[in-house]
């Protein structure tokens, strides 16, 4: 089940072997498993839906740093 969250700091992801890409600040949906977290968001005024998966350790680090905040 997806959780609502906010990107409030610097959160980046990588597509393949490419450069780090920032996720814009604002609302995201997060779905976690034991291995990873999938973040989904809308760009360009809500017209483009983007998503990425990151290792759960990275997601937990962003949470502890306050760069990602889960909604209550």
HUDAHU-V802261 format. One record per helix or strand of 3 or more residues. SS is the DSSP state (H for helix, E for strand). FROM is the first residue (numbers start at 1). LEN is the number of residues. If there is no record, write none. Layout:
# HUDAHU-V802261
((SS FROM LEN) (SS FROM LEN))
This chain:
# HUDAHU-V802261
((E 3 5) (E 12 3) (E 20 3) (E 26 7) (E 36 8) (E 48 8) (H 56 10) (E 68 3))
